[in-house]
Amino acid sequence: MSEIDDLFAEFDVPLLTAGVDEVGRGPLCGDVVTAAVILDPQKPISGLNDSKKLTEKRREALFIEIKEKALSYCIARASVAEIDELNILQASLLAMHRAVAGLAVQPEFVLVDGNRLPNWPYRAQAVVKGDSRVPAIAAASILAKVIRDREMAEMDVLYPGYGMAGHKGYPTKVHLAALRSLGVTPIHRRSYAPVRAILEAEQ
């Protein structure tokens, strides 16, 4: 048996299983984006893996294939305001809840990347490094990352000078320097320490 077979046997996972993952906990700006995916065993997708381990070109190709072949998928999010109000962990769990609730086909079981589960009515299991172990979670990670990366490219046009298309909102030297020189935008997370420090210095 493979590692995945062992995992499914261990948790007695039914066939109608959703994989869930999020993208965007670490960035200083933008929404946290989640996806839930139920794969169709009759339409296998080769090459599924943690989205961070794939090239952008490969992610974009798989993004199209997943949307075409999955039994059901849903992309959801929590806003910058919700992140600042709830904290990033709780906002991520809320976005995961929204993604699963939004599936047109409701799952019998949910596998979530990481070590925490939302407070929801679904039978579920958290899987550490699930995006590289469970195909449905890998598919979810790809959908979420492609969507969020595209949004950061759009934000780069709206807020030029920050380099968002390159660093995707993460706290790189370029991003932090731009924040100090250009200031905080409406899409920055004010509860995050580097952003909060700049806001406090401006008072």
N, C-alpha and C positions, 0 to 999 in steps of 0.2 A: 504493500500500500504506500502511496505517496504521503508527504507531510499533510497535504490538504485532505486526503482521504482520512488520515488519522484524526485530524481536527474535527471533521464532520462526524466521524464515528464517536468521538469523545463526547460531543455535545448533542448527539442525536438530532442533527440538523435536517429538517425537511428539504425537499427540492425547491420549494418556492421561497427562496432566501434572498434577502436584499443585502448588498454591501454598501457601507456608508463611510465617507471620508470627508475631511475638510481641508481647505487651503486658505492660508492667510492669518495664522495666529501671530506670527512674528512681525509682520510689517507695521510701520508707524502710521499707515494711512489705508483707507479703503475698507470695504465690507469684508467680513469673513464669509467665504462661499463654501457651501457643502453640496454634495450630491448623494443620491441613493439610486442604486441600480439593481434590477433583477435580470440576470442574464438568461438567455434561452439556451438550454442544453442542446437543442436541435440546430442551433446556429452558433457554433463555436467561433471564438475570436482569438487568433494567435497573437502572441507578443505582448499580452497584458502584463504590466509590471508597475511598480511604484512610478508615478508620473515624473518624479525628480530624476529618475534614472534613464529617462527617454529623451531623445532629441526633440526639439520643438516641432520639426517636420513630422516625426513619428507620432507625437502626441496629437497633432492636428489630423493625421490620417485615421488614427484610432478613434478620435472624437467622433468623426463622421460614421465610422463603422459601428461603434457602440450605439449611437442614436438610431441607426438603421436596424440593428439586430437584437437589441435588448427587448425583453418582454415588457419592461416598464422602466422609466427613469424619471427623476425629478431633480432639478437644481434649485437650491434655496439659499438663503443668506440671513445674516444678522447685520444690521446697519452700524455705522460708526457711532451713532448716538446710543444704540443698544450696547455696544461694546463698552463705551465710556460709563454707561449706567450700571451694567451688570457685572463687568469684568470679562476678559476674553474667553475664559473657560466656560462660564455660564452662557455667554453669547454663542459660542461654538456649539454647545449642547442644544441650545434653542434652535439654531439653524439646522442641526441634524434632525431634530424632531420635525421641523417643517418639511424637510426633504422627504422623510419617510411618509408623513401624513399626506404629502402631495402625490404619492405614487398612484397612478390609475389602477394598477393591480396591487392590492395590499398583500404584504408578505406574511408568511407563517413564522418566519424567524428572521432576525436581523444580526448581521455581523458588523461590528463597528471598529474602525482602526483606532488603536490606542489602548488605554487602560481605564477609561471612564465611559459610563453609559448615561444617556439622558434619562430623566424621569418620565417614562412612557409606559403604555400598556403592552408593548410588544415583548414576546420572548426574544431574548437577545444575549449576545456574548461579545465582550470586548476582546480584541485580538491585537496584541503588541506586534508592531511591524506588519500588520495585516495587509498593507498596500503592496507588499512584496510576497505575501504568502497566500492570499485569497483573491482569485480572479475578479470577483464582483466588487471587492473593495478597491482593487487596482483600477477597475473601470470607473468607479466613482471618483477616485483621485484624479484621473485623467480629465473627466468632464469638468470637475471643479477647477482644476488648474488652468485649463484652456480658457474657460470663461473668465477667471480672475485676471489672467495675463492679458487677455484682450481688453478688459476694462481698464487696466493700468496703462495700456497703450493709448486708450481714449483720454484718460486723465492727463497723460503727458501733453496732449494737444491743448486741453483746457487750462492746464497749469504748467506752462513751459518754464524750463530752467531747473526743474527738480530732477530730471532724468528718470522719471517713473517708468518709462518703457524699458529701461535697462535693468534697474534694481528692483522693480515691481513693488516698491514701497518699503523694502527692507532697510534697516539702519546702516547703510554703507557710508563711507567717508564723503562721497559725492552728495548723498541725500542729506546728511547732517550739515554739511557746509552750505547747501542750498537753503535749508531751514533757517540757519543763522543769518544768511544774507537776505533772503526773500521773505521770510516770515512763515507763519503757520496758515495753511489753507483750510477751507471748510471740510475737506475730506481727511484731515489728520486726526488721529486719536488723541484727544487731549489728556486722557488718563495715563498715557504712556510717558515714562520718565523723561526721555529726551525732548518730547514735545512740551510737556508740562514745564520743564526747566526754561525753555525759551519763552513761554508765555509769562512765567513768573519774572523773568529778567526784563520783560517789556513793561511791567507794571511800575 
